Amino acid sequence: LPEARGAPLVLLYLLGLRALVHVSHRQLLSQPAAAGPREFSAPRAREYLDNITAIGPRTVGSPENEVLAVNYLLEQIRAIERESTDAHKISVDIQRPTGSFSIDFLGGFTSYYANITNVVVKLEPRNGAQHAVLSNCHFDSVPNTPGASDDAVSCAVMLEILNTLSKSSEPLQHAVIFLFNGAEENILQASHGFITQHEWAKSIRAFINLEAAGVGGKELVFQTGPENPWLVQAYVVAAKHPFASVVAQEIFQSGIIPADTDFRIYRDFGNVPGIDLAFIENGYIYHTEYDTSDRILTDSIQRAGDNILAVLKYLATSDKLAKSFEYRHGNVVFFDVLGLFVLAYPARVGTIMNYITAAIAFLYLSKKVLQPRTRAIHNLKKFFTAFSLTLISWVCTLVTVLIVAVFISLIGRSLSWYTHFYVSVFLYGTAAAAKLILVHTLAKKFFYKNMNEQYLGDIFFDASLMIWSIALAVITQMGLCSAFICTLWVAFPLLAKLMIHKEFSQKGASMKFVMMYMLGMFVPYLYMMYLSWTVFEMFTPIMGRSGSEILPDVVLAGFIVVITMILSSYFINFIYLVKSTKTTLITLTTVFVVTLILVCSGIFFPYSSDVANPKPKRVFLQHTSRRFHDLDGNMVKSDSGIWINGFDYNGISHITPHVPEINDTIRTPCEEQAPFCGLPWILPVHFMFRLVKNWYLPAPEVFPRSPIHFKVLSKELMPWNSMRLSFEVSGPSHMSLYVRPHEGSALSTWSFGDGMPVASLGGDYFVFYSHGLQATPWHFWLELTAPEKHSDGIVSLAIAAHYFFGEDQKSPQLYALLERFPNWTFSSGWSCTYDLFVF
């Protein structure tokens, strides 16, 4: 097959698949309206959304969150109740729970909340219902953002679903509980307060959680269960515009994405199965000031409303809901096909299918290699040589591209693709493809010199089939539902090979052979490109908020190499069939070199302030006053400054030209004797950031109008050489408690959660505290075992107060500094104090 025909044809094939994938991802916005009036009204939901976001940032403890947002929700709920039909009964409750729990998220920490707010609505038949399905959203937002996608749009959708259901003349079989939770951004506190303390929680048999990791677009089902296949089946049957993936579920639950949702709380503390959905498009502006209601398309709201309303109605009329625990029998494999429908089947069925597919492939390969017996040894040598060469080419490709990625990172050009994603494809994709082709071209020229081309093409196809068969068996053995991908890459190529086996042996691969071959590969290639698009859409924005420890170019380059290896696995044999790869190699190398030069020159600026499609750099600034006390209570050291953190690998290197006083002389020092380096972390994310990429700019002392009050209530000697220290703290709505037992001492128990202390990464203990309005002072105690002699004390304890709203939030110095930051940044700032004590 001449290269002039072969390479362009393969390229056109892949581009065609890419176009089809693009259309499938965008088809949601061109869905024709169903005949007759829609049940769910997106314009009315948008009105709810606009009104919620007009309140402004809704941080826990702020009047905006605890009063204005709550009052608006109650006003709309009462209006809906007045217009509801006699078939339904609507009950409303305002819950303000207090509690605590430990969680292994972000390295492990403990959470304590007091008097936070939940707005709970129950829609049930007029005669009541014993069982219920829960729909959950949260109306609070992170500081300094309007939180339209995360998660006001979900609450707007839920209000409209409540409105739609309440006007139906047909009663539901079960109750639907709508939880508008007011403290999710405080690491899942409000959902814990509801599921562990509210009387209605006992009736819940399943839930749907509405979340966001991006702004609008499709809402992805990325978690289900655990072990309740009937829930997935409910989504399969009811959802009008399905978008679901067990691959996303296993990626999310692996912990490599630094995020979590209320799904975990309902699963772990309520033992309730559910479905987790999230908007994933345009994660660049997630948790920023740009997350405004106008950026969420009405069609996207309509799509989400249609899906969630349909699934809720299905569950609320299902006989299985009442006996949900009887249907808990194993995991389920599920994935949508281009957004058209969802395939779902029990994981145990998938395991059988996977092993059968792998066994058929192994039988085919063994029969082919071992016959005729007289040439079995010769065939085995040739086969395992091709197998080894394929693996070697992948390893060489991965190493080469990662070296390029590390080089780009070291010279300060990381994230050059953040705004221009095509740069990553031109840089790392071309390098990966060129390296793969080069290794096999050299093997063909020097190792397989004068060997039959058709034989080589055949044997390298079989080598790829062997690799995928082994991967299928191993991943299935690991119990991962994502093994279905390997099944696609074994079954369809094997079928294609069996269909055109005669053409493989013909001298000179004909155009007919190429067309039939590509047709046989259509399904796995199309699905892989569809899945890759989803993965990159989710992961690329995450690289802009994953901290300064992870090299984002290495992560993205690794993804691109893996995708390249997968997509090329059954095209490697074409390298041995074509007459020459010279033109292809020259073209790929030229694109790579030109892109590398442009990236090194800095022409591709990572961030964008484009009004229509911003991709900002995230920076956090805390105007901090620190006081360090000794064992006698004397203050031995104090300082004040603005602590500056860039939220990506670049730190704030791009900002320093705009603020020249941020230089190497003010890099953040670590106070070794203090927990968490003596810094006021709002969450225990210290492991995600390098202090060499932090700055502590000297600034005047902070004097909050509502300062923190810290009091030691008692010190009690306990049995078994223990001491109990009791404290009282009052302060702003957000505080962080840090505990470090001294050498020889140990924190044995405390008043939080189940009483068992959970250490964070590094060994210190972290307690995240928040409260709503009118909370009483915070009382807690720690019990430590200690040696008889402890002249330097037994524990260091620090408390940080964070002012996220109101008159104490930003000092004049902080305001002045924020104004100097360029418009391509999202800079979130607040004031805080830090006090360290030794006992």
C-alpha positions in Angstrom: 0.0 0.0 0.0 1.7 3.2 -1.1 2.1 5.8 1.7 0.5 8.4 -0.5 -2.8 6.5 -0.2 -2.4 4.8 3.2 -1.4 7.6 5.6 -4.0 10.2 4.4 -6.7 7.6 4.4 -6.0 6.6 8.0 -5.9 10.3 8.9 -9.2 11.0 7.2 -10.7 8.0 9.0 -9.6 9.4 12.4 -10.7 12.9 11.5 -14.1 11.6 10.4 -14.5 9.8 13.7 -13.4 12.9 15.6 -16.1 14.9 13.7 -18.7 12.3 14.6 -17.7 12.5 18.3 -17.9 16.3 18.2 -21.4 16.1 16.8 -22.5 13.6 19.4 -21.2 15.8 22.2 -23.0 18.8 20.9 -26.2 17.1 19.8 -27.8 17.9 23.2 -28.1 21.5 22.2 -30.0 20.8 19.1 -32.5 18.3 20.5 -35.9 19.0 19.0 -38.7 19.8 21.4 -41.0 16.9 22.1 -44.5 17.1 20.7 -46.8 19.1 22.9 -45.9 21.3 25.9 -42.8 20.3 27.9 -43.4 19.2 31.5 -40.3 20.9 32.7 -39.9 24.6 32.0 -36.3 25.7 31.5 -37.2 29.5 31.3 -38.9 29.3 34.7 -35.9 27.4 36.1 -33.6 30.0 34.7 -35.6 32.7 36.5 -35.0 30.8 39.8 -31.3 30.6 38.8 -31.0 34.3 38.1 -32.6 35.2 41.4 -30.4 32.9 43.5 -27.2 34.1 41.9 -28.3 37.7 42.2 -28.0 37.3 45.9 -24.2 37.1 45.4 -21.6 34.8 47.0 -23.4 32.6 49.5 -20.7 31.5 52.0 -21.8 29.4 55.0 -22.5 31.8 57.9 -23.1 34.8 55.8 -26.5 36.6 55.7 -26.6 35.9 52.0 -26.5 32.2 52.6 -28.3 31.8 55.9 -31.1 34.5 55.4 -31.5 35.8 51.9 -31.1 32.5 50.0 -33.2 30.6 52.6 -35.9 33.2 52.4 -36.0 33.1 48.6 -36.2 29.3 48.6 -39.0 29.4 51.2 -40.9 32.1 49.2 -40.8 30.0 46.0 -41.7 26.8 47.8 -44.7 28.4 49.4 -45.8 29.8 46.0 -45.5 26.2 44.6 -47.4 24.8 47.5 -50.3 27.2 47.0 -50.7 26.1 43.3 -50.3 22.4 43.9 -53.1 20.0 43.3 -55.1 18.1 45.9 -53.3 14.8 45.0 -50.2 15.9 46.9 -49.2 17.1 50.3 -46.2 19.4 50.7 -44.3 19.7 53.9 -41.4 22.1 54.6 -38.8 22.1 57.3 -35.9 24.3 58.2 -33.2 22.2 59.8 -30.2 23.7 61.6 -28.0 20.7 62.6 -24.8 20.5 64.7 -22.4 17.6 64.5 -19.0 16.3 63.5 -17.4 13.5 61.5 -14.1 12.3 60.1 -13.4 11.8 56.4 -10.4 10.4 54.4 -10.8 13.1 51.8 -7.7 15.5 51.2 -5.4 13.3 53.2 -7.8 12.8 56.1 -9.3 15.4 58.4 -12.2 16.0 60.8 -15.2 18.3 60.3 -17.3 20.1 62.9 -20.4 22.2 62.1 -22.8 24.2 64.2 -26.2 25.6 63.4 -25.8 25.3 59.6 -29.0 25.4 57.4 -31.0 22.9 55.4 -34.2 23.6 53.6 -36.1 20.3 53.3 -39.3 19.8 51.3 -41.3 16.6 51.2 -43.8 16.0 48.3 -46.0 12.9 49.1 -49.4 11.5 48.3 -52.2 13.1 50.3 -52.4 10.0 52.5 -48.7 10.0 53.1 -45.9 7.6 52.1 -43.7 5.2 54.0 -40.7 5.4 51.6 -39.0 8.2 49.8 -36.4 9.1 47.1 -34.1 12.1 47.9 -33.1 14.8 45.4 -30.1 16.9 46.7 -28.6 20.2 45.7 -26.7 22.8 47.6 -27.3 26.6 47.5 -24.1 27.7 49.2 -21.1 28.7 47.2 -17.4 29.1 47.7 -16.3 32.6 48.8 -16.1 35.3 46.1 -18.1 33.4 43.5 -21.8 33.6 42.5 -21.9 29.8 42.2 -24.3 29.5 39.3 -23.3 26.1 38.1 -22.0 24.9 41.5 -24.7 24.5 42.5 -27.5 27.2 42.1 -28.6 25.8 38.7 -29.3 22.4 40.3 -31.4 24.0 43.0 -33.2 25.9 40.3 -33.8 22.7 38.4 -35.1 21.1 41.7 -37.5 24.0 42.3 -39.0 23.6 38.8 -39.2 19.8 39.3 -41.1 20.3 42.5 -43.4 22.8 40.7 -44.0 20.3 37.9 -44.7 17.3 40.1 -46.9 19.3 42.5 -49.2 20.3 39.6 -49.8 16.7 38.5 -53.2 15.3 39.1 -51.8 11.8 39.6 -50.3 11.1 43.1 -46.9 9.5 43.3 -46.5 6.1 45.0 -43.6 7.2 47.2 -42.5 10.6 48.6 -39.9 12.8 47.0 -37.8 14.7 49.4 -36.0 17.8 48.0 -33.0 18.8 50.1 -31.7 22.3 49.4 -28.6 21.9 51.5 -26.7 25.0 52.8 -23.2 23.8 53.6 -21.8 21.5 50.9 -18.8 23.6 50.0 -17.7 23.2 53.7 -16.8 19.7 52.7 -20.2 18.0 52.8 -21.4 19.2 56.2 -25.1 19.9 55.6 -25.7 16.5 53.9 -24.2 14.8 57.0 -26.4 16.8 59.3 -29.5 15.8 57.3 -28.8 12.1 56.8 -27.7 11.5 60.4 -30.2 13.7 62.2 -33.3 14.6 60.3 -36.4 12.4 61.0 -37.3 12.2 57.3 -33.9 10.6 56.5 -35.1 7.2 57.8 -37.6 6.9 55.0 -35.1 7.5 52.2 -34.4 4.4 50.0 -32.4 6.1 47.1 -31.1 9.5 46.1 -30.1 11.6 43.2 -27.3 14.1 43.8 -27.0 17.1 41.5 -23.5 18.5 41.3 -21.1 20.4 39.0 -17.4 20.2 38.0 -18.0 22.6 35.2 -20.5 25.1 33.8 -23.4 23.7 31.9 -23.3 21.3 29.0 -24.2 17.7 29.6 -24.7 16.3 33.1 -22.7 13.2 33.5 -23.7 10.2 35.7 -20.3 9.5 37.2 -21.3 7.5 40.3 -24.0 5.0 41.1 -24.8 2.4 43.7 -23.1 1.0 45.6 -24.2 -2.4 44.3 -27.7 -1.4 43.2 -28.0 -2.3 39.5 -31.7 -1.4 39.6 -30.8 2.3 40.0 -28.7 2.3 36.8 -31.6 0.5 35.1 -33.9 3.2 36.3 -31.7 5.8 34.7 -31.4 3.7 31.5 -35.2 3.4 31.2 -36.2 7.0 32.2 -33.5 9.4 31.1 -34.3 11.2 27.9 -30.8 12.4 27.1 -28.5 9.8 28.7 -24.8 10.6 29.5 -23.2 8.1 31.8 -19.9 6.2 32.3 -18.6 3.6 34.7 -15.2 4.7 33.6 -15.8 8.1 35.1 -17.1 6.4 38.2 -13.9 4.4 38.6 -11.7 7.4 37.8 -13.5 9.6 40.4 -13.5 6.9 43.1 -9.8 6.3 42.6 -9.2 9.6 44.3 -7.0 11.1 41.5 -9.5 14.0 41.1 -9.2 16.3 44.2 -13.0 16.6 44.7 -15.9 14.8 46.4 -19.6 15.1 46.6 -22.5 14.5 49.0 -22.8 11.1 47.4 -20.1 9.9 49.8 -22.0 11.1 52.8 -25.3 9.4 51.8 -23.4 6.2 50.9 -21.1 6.0 54.0 -23.2 7.6 56.7 -26.7 6.8 55.5 -26.1 3.5 53.8 -28.4 4.7 51.0 -27.7 4.0 47.3 -27.9 6.7 44.7 -27.0 8.4 41.5 -24.4 11.2 41.2 -24.7 13.6 38.3 -22.5 16.6 37.5 -22.1 19.2 34.8 -18.6 18.9 33.4 -18.3 21.4 30.5 -16.0 24.4 30.8 -14.4 23.6 34.2 -12.1 26.5 33.6 -14.5 28.9 35.4 -15.7 26.5 38.0 -15.4 28.1 41.5 -14.5 31.5 40.0 -16.2 34.8 39.7 -17.1 33.9 36.1 -19.5 31.2 37.2 -22.5 33.3 36.4 -26.0 32.3 35.3 -25.7 33.8 31.8 -23.0 31.2 30.9 -25.4 28.3 31.4 -27.4 27.7 28.3 -31.2 27.3 28.7 -31.0 24.1 26.6 -28.6 22.7 29.1 -31.1 23.4 31.9 -33.9 21.9 29.9 -31.8 18.7 29.3 -31.0 18.3 33.0 -34.5 19.0 34.0 -36.0 16.5 31.5 -33.5 13.8 32.7 -33.8 14.3 36.4 -37.6 14.8 36.4 -38.0 11.6 34.4 -35.7 9.6 36.7 -37.3 10.9 39.9 -40.8 10.1 38.6 -39.7 6.6 37.7 -38.2 6.0 41.1 -41.2 7.6 43.0 -43.5 5.1 41.2 -41.3 2.1 41.3 -42.1 -1.0 43.5 -38.4 -1.6 43.8 -37.8 1.6 45.9 -39.7 0.2 48.8 -37.5 -2.9 48.9 -34.3 -1.4 47.6 -32.0 -3.4 49.8 -33.4 -6.6 48.3 -32.0 -5.6 44.9 -28.5 -4.9 46.2 -26.5 -7.6 44.3 -23.2 -6.5 42.8 -21.9 -3.7 40.6 -23.0 -2.8 37.2 -21.3 -2.0 33.9 -22.8 1.0 32.2 -21.9 3.4 29.5 -23.8 5.6 27.0 -23.4 5.3 23.2 -22.8 8.7 21.8 -25.5 10.1 24.1 -28.2 8.1 22.3 -28.8 5.3 24.8 -27.1 3.5 27.7 -25.9 0.0 27.8 -26.0 -1.5 31.2 -25.5 -5.1 32.5 -24.4 -6.7 35.8 -20.7 -6.7 36.5 -20.8 -10.5 37.0 -22.2 -10.9 33.5 -19.5 -8.6 32.2 -16.9 -10.7 33.9 -18.1 -13.8 32.1 -18.3 -12.0 28.8 -14.8 -10.6 29.3 -13.2 -14.0 30.1 -15.0 -15.7 27.2 -13.8 -13.0 24.8 -10.2 -13.3 26.1 -10.4 -17.1 25.9 -11.5 -17.0 22.3 -8.7 -14.6 21.4 -6.1 -16.8 23.1 -7.4 -19.9 21.4 -7.3 -18.1 18.0 -3.8 -16.9 18.6 -2.5 -20.2 20.0 -4.0 -22.1 17.1 -2.5 -19.8 14.6 1.0 -19.7 16.2 1.2 -23.4 17.0 0.2 -24.7 13.6 1.7 -26.3 11.7 3.6 -28.0 14.6 6.7 -28.2 12.6 7.0 -24.4 12.6 5.6 -23.8 16.1 8.9 -22.8 17.6 9.7 -20.5 14.7 6.2 -19.0 14.8 6.5 -18.4 18.6 9.8 -16.6 18.2 8.4 -14.3 15.5 5.2 -13.7 17.5 6.9 -12.8 20.8 9.5 -10.7 18.9 6.6 -8.7 17.5 4.9 -8.6 20.9 8.1 -7.3 22.5 8.7 -4.8 19.8 5.2 -3.4 20.3 5.7 -3.0 24.0 9.2 -1.5 23.5 7.8 1.1 21.0 5.2 2.1 23.6 7.8 2.4 26.4 10.1 4.4 24.2 7.3 6.7 23.1 6.1 7.3 26.7 9.7 8.0 27.9 10.4 10.4 25.0 7.2 12.4 25.4 7.5 12.6 29.2 11.1 13.9 28.8 9.7 16.7 26.5 7.0 17.4 29.1 9.5 17.6 31.9 11.7 19.9 29.8 8.8 22.2 29.1 8.0 22.3 32.8 11.6 23.0 33.9 12.0 26.0 31.5 8.8 27.6 32.9 6.5 27.0 29.9 4.0 24.6 31.7 0.3 24.9 30.8 1.0 26.5 27.5 -1.9 24.4 26.2 -4.3 25.5 29.0 -6.1 28.1 26.8 -5.1 26.5 23.4 -5.7 22.8 23.8 -4.6 22.1 20.2 -1.1 23.0 21.3 -0.9 19.8 23.4 -2.0 17.7 20.5 0.6 19.3 18.1 3.3 19.1 20.8 2.8 15.8 22.5 0.5 14.0 20.1 2.8 14.4 17.1 5.8 13.5 19.2 4.1 10.3 20.3 2.9 9.3 16.8 6.4 10.1 15.3 8.2 8.1 17.9 5.9 5.1 17.4 6.3 5.2 13.7 10.1 5.7 13.9 10.7 2.7 16.1 8.7 0.4 13.8 10.2 1.9 10.7 13.7 1.2 12.0 12.6 -2.3 13.0 11.3 -2.9 9.5 14.4 -1.6 7.8 17.1 -3.2 9.9 15.6 -6.1 11.9 13.0 -7.3 9.4 14.9 -6.6 6.3 13.7 -8.4 3.2 10.9 -10.1 5.2 7.4 -10.5 3.6 5.3 -7.4 4.3 2.0 -9.2 4.5 3.5 -11.6 7.1 4.7 -8.7 9.2 1.4 -6.9 9.0 -0.4 -10.1 10.1 1.9 -10.8 13.0 1.9 -7.3 14.4 -1.9 -7.3 14.3 -1.8 -10.5 16.3 0.7 -9.0 18.7 -1.7 -6.1 19.4 -4.6 -8.5 19.8 -2.5 -10.4 22.4 -1.7 -7.3 24.4 -5.4 -6.3 24.5 -6.4 -9.9 25.5 -3.9 -9.9 28.4 -5.1 -6.4 29.4 -8.7 -7.7 29.3 -7.9 -10.6 31.5 -5.9 -8.6 34.0 -8.3 -5.7 34.4 -11.2 -8.1 34.7 -9.3 -10.0 37.4 -8.8 -6.7 39.2 -12.6 -6.3 39.4 -12.8 -3.1 37.3 -16.0 -2.6 35.3 -14.0 -0.5 32.8 -12.7 -3.7 31.4 -15.5 -3.5 28.9 -13.3 -1.2 26.8 -10.7 -3.9 26.4 -13.6 -6.3 25.3 -14.4 -3.8 22.5 -10.7 -3.8 21.5 -10.5 -7.6 21.4 -13.9 -8.6 20.0 -14.3 -6.2 17.1 -10.7 -6.4 15.7 -10.8 -10.2 16.0 -14.1 -10.2 14.0 -12.6 -7.9 11.4 -9.6 -10.1 11.1 -11.7 -13.2 10.6 -13.8 -11.5 8.0 -10.9 -10.3 5.9 -8.3 -13.0 6.7 -7.8 -13.7 3.0 -6.9 -10.1 2.2 -4.2 -10.2 4.9 -2.3 -12.9 3.0 -2.6 -11.2 -0.4 0.4 -9.5 -1.9 -0.1 -5.8 -1.6 -2.9 -4.6 0.7 -5.7 -3.4 -1.6 -8.0 -0.4 -1.0 -10.8 -2.9 -0.4 -8.7 -4.4 2.4 -8.1 -1.0 4.0 -11.8 0.0 3.8 -13.0 -3.3 5.2 -10.3 -3.2 7.9 -11.3 0.3 9.0 -15.0 -0.6 8.9 -14.3 -3.5 11.3 -12.5 -1.2 13.7 -15.2 1.4 13.6 -16.9 0.7 16.9 -13.9 0.5 19.2 -12.2 3.5 17.6 -15.4 5.6 17.7 -16.1 4.8 21.3 -12.5 5.4 22.3 -12.5 8.9 20.8 -15.8 9.6 22.3 -14.5 8.6 25.8 -11.2 10.4 25.2 -13.1 13.6 24.5 -15.0 13.3 27.8 -11.8 12.6 29.8 -9.9 15.5 28.3 -12.9 17.8 28.8 -12.9 16.9 32.5 -9.2 16.7 33.2 -7.7 19.7 31.2 -9.4 22.3 33.4 -8.5 20.4 36.6 -4.8 20.9 35.8 -5.3 24.6 36.5 -6.4 23.9 40.1 -4.4 20.8 41.1 -1.7 22.5 43.1 2.0 23.2 42.6 3.3 19.6 43.3 1.9 17.9 40.2 3.5 18.6 36.8 0.4 19.2 34.6 2.3 18.8 31.3 3.5 15.4 32.5 -0.1 14.3 33.3 -1.5 15.6 30.1 1.4 14.2 28.0 0.9 10.9 29.7 -2.8 10.9 28.8 -2.1 11.8 25.2 0.6 9.1 24.9 -1.8 6.5 26.3 -4.6 7.6 23.9 -2.1 7.5 21.0 -0.9 4.0 21.9 -4.5 2.8 22.1 -5.6 4.3 18.8 -2.4 3.2 17.0 -2.5 -0.4 18.4 -4.2 -1.8 15.3 -2.6 0.5 12.9 1.0 -0.4 13.7 0.8 -3.2 11.2 0.2 -0.6 8.4 3.8 0.6 9.0 4.9 -2.8 7.8 2.5 -2.8 4.9 3.2 0.7 3.4 6.2 1.2 1.1 7.5 4.2 3.0 6.8 6.3 6.2 9.3 9.0 5.3 6.7 11.7 4.4 4.6 11.0 7.5 7.6 11.1 9.8 8.9 14.4 8.2 5.4 16.0 8.6 4.9 14.9 12.2 8.5 15.9 13.2 8.1 19.3 11.5 4.8 20.0 13.3 6.4 18.9 16.6 9.6 21.0 16.2 7.7 24.1 15.2 5.3 23.7 18.1 8.1 23.1 20.5 9.9 26.2 19.3 6.8 28.3 19.7 6.0 26.9 23.1 9.6 27.6 24.3 9.4 31.2 23.0 6.4 31.8 25.2 4.0 32.7 22.4 1.2 30.5 23.9 0.2 32.3 27.1 -1.5 29.9 29.4 -4.4 32.0 30.6 -7.1 34.1 29.0 -9.3 37.0 30.0 -11.5 36.6 27.0 -15.0 37.8 28.1 -16.9 35.1 26.3 -14.6 32.2 27.2 -12.2 33.1 30.1 -9.6 30.7 31.3 -8.2 32.4 34.4 -5.3 31.6 36.6 -6.4 31.0 40.2 -4.6 32.8 43.0 -5.5 32.8 46.7 -4.4 35.6 49.1 -4.8 35.5 52.8 -3.9 38.7 54.8 -2.7 36.9 57.9 -1.7 38.0 61.4 0.2 35.2 63.3 1.0 35.0 67.0 3.1 32.2 68.5 2.9 31.5 72.3 5.2 29.4 74.6 4.3 26.9 77.3 3.7 29.8 79.8 1.4 31.6 77.5 3.8 34.3 76.6 3.9 35.5 73.0 7.3 34.7 71.6 6.9 35.7 68.0 4.4 37.5 65.8 4.2 38.7 62.2 1.7 39.9 59.6 1.7 39.4 55.9 -0.3 38.5 52.8 0.2 34.8 52.1 -0.1 34.2 48.4 -0.7 30.9 46.7 -0.9 30.1 43.0 -3.3 27.2 42.5 -1.3 25.6 39.6 2.2 24.4 38.9 3.3 27.8 37.7 2.9 29.3 41.1 2.6 33.0 40.5 5.6 33.4 38.1 3.4 35.0 35.5 2.1 37.6 38.1 5.4 38.8 39.6 6.1 41.2 36.7 2.9 43.0 37.6 3.7 43.0 41.3 7.5 43.3 41.5 7.7 43.3 45.3 6.7 39.6 45.2 10.2 38.2 44.7 12.5 35.5 46.1 13.2 37.4 49.3 9.7 36.8 50.6 9.2 33.1 49.9 7.1 31.5 52.6 9.2 30.0 55.4 8.1 26.8 57.3 7.8 27.1 61.0 9.0 23.6 61.8 7.8 23.5 65.4 4.3 24.4 64.4 1.6 22.1 62.9 1.2 22.5 59.2 4.3 24.8 59.1 2.5 27.5 61.1 0.3 28.5 58.1 -3.4 29.2 58.2 -4.6 26.5 55.8 -8.4 26.6 55.3 -8.3 22.9 54.3 -5.4 20.3 54.7 -4.2 20.7 51.1 -0.6 21.4 52.2 0.6 18.3 50.3 -0.6 19.8 47.0 1.6 22.9 47.3 5.3 23.6 47.6 6.3 26.4 50.0 9.0 27.5 47.5 6.0 28.5 45.3 4.3 30.4 48.1 5.0 34.0 49.1 4.5 35.9 52.4 4.5 39.6 51.6 4.9 41.7 54.7 1.8 43.8 55.6 0.3 45.6 58.6 -1.4 43.6 61.3 -5.0 42.5 60.8 -7.5 43.8 63.4 -10.9 42.0 62.8 -13.9 43.7 64.3 -15.0 40.2 65.4 -11.8 38.7 66.7 -11.4 35.1 67.8 -11.7 34.3 71.5 -9.8 31.2 72.7 -10.1 30.0 76.3 -8.7 26.9 78.2 -11.6 25.6 80.3 -9.8 22.9 82.2 -6.8 20.5 82.4 -7.7 17.2 84.0 -5.4 14.3 84.8 -7.1 11.1 83.6 -6.3 7.4 84.3 -3.5 5.6 82.5 -1.2 8.6 82.4 -3.6 10.7 80.2 -4.5 14.4 80.3 -7.7 15.9 79.1 -7.6 19.5 77.8 -11.0 21.3 77.4 -11.4 24.5 75.3 -13.9 27.1 74.3 -13.6 29.0 71.1 -15.8 31.7 69.6 -15.0 33.5 66.3 -16.1 33.8 62.7 -18.0 31.2 60.7 -14.9 29.4 59.5 -12.0 28.3 61.6 -9.3 25.7 61.4 -7.9 23.7 64.3 -4.4 22.2 64.0 -3.1 19.7 66.6 0.5 18.3 66.9 1.3 16.0 69.8 4.9 16.4 70.9 7.4 13.5 70.7 6.5 10.8 73.2 2.9 12.1 73.4 -0.1 10.7 71.5 -3.6 12.0 70.9 -5.8 9.1 72.1 -9.3 10.4 71.9 -11.2 13.7 71.4 -14.8 15.0 71.4 -15.1 15.0 67.6 -16.8 12.4 65.4 -16.7 8.9 66.8 -13.9 9.9 69.2 -11.1 8.3 67.2 -8.7 11.0 65.9 -7.8 10.9 62.2 -4.4 12.2 61.3 -3.8 14.1 58.1 -0.9 13.5 55.7 2.3 14.4 57.6 1.0 13.3 61.0 -0.7 16.5 62.3 -4.4 16.6 63.0 -6.8 19.0 61.2 -10.3 20.0 62.3 -12.4 22.1 59.9 -15.0 24.2 61.7 -18.0 26.2 60.5 -21.2 27.6 61.9 -24.3 29.3 60.7 -26.0 32.2 62.4 -26.4 32.5 66.2 -24.1 29.6 67.0 -23.0 29.1 70.6 -19.3 29.1 71.4 -17.4 26.0 70.3 -16.6 23.6 73.1 -14.2 20.6 72.5 -11.7 18.5 74.4 -8.6 16.5 73.6 -7.2 13.6 75.6 -3.5 12.8 75.3 -1.2 10.2 76.7 2.1 11.7 77.8 5.4 10.8 79.5 5.8 11.8 83.1 8.5 14.4 82.2 7.4 16.8 79.5 9.2 20.1 80.2 8.4 21.4 76.7 4.7 20.5 76.9 2.8 17.6 75.4 0.9 19.2 72.5 1.0 22.2 70.2 -2.4 23.5 69.2 -3.1 26.3 66.7 -6.4 27.9 65.7 -6.9 30.0 62.5 -9.9 32.3 62.0 -11.0 32.9 58.4 -13.1 36.0 57.4 -14.8 35.1 54.2 -17.5 37.8 54.1 -18.5 41.1 55.7 -16.5 44.0 56.9 -13.6 41.9 58.1 -13.1 40.1 54.8 -10.6 42.3 53.1 -8.2 44.8 54.5 -7.2 48.0 52.6 -3.8 46.5 51.8 -5.5 43.4 50.4 -7.9 45.4 48.3 -5.0 47.4 46.9 -2.9 44.3 46.1 -5.9 42.6 44.4 -6.5 45.6 42.1 -2.9 45.2 40.8 -3.5 41.6 39.7 -3.9 41.2 35.9 -7.4 40.6 34.5 -6.5 37.0 33.4 -6.4 36.0 37.1 -9.1 35.0 39.5 -7.8 36.2 42.8 -9.8 35.2 45.9 -8.7 37.0 49.0 -9.7 37.1 52.7 -8.3 38.0 56.1 -7.3 35.6 58.8 -5.5 35.2 62.1 -3.4 32.4 63.4 -2.6 31.7 67.0 -0.3 28.9 68.3 -0.3 27.6 71.9 1.7 25.0 73.7 0.2 22.9 76.6 
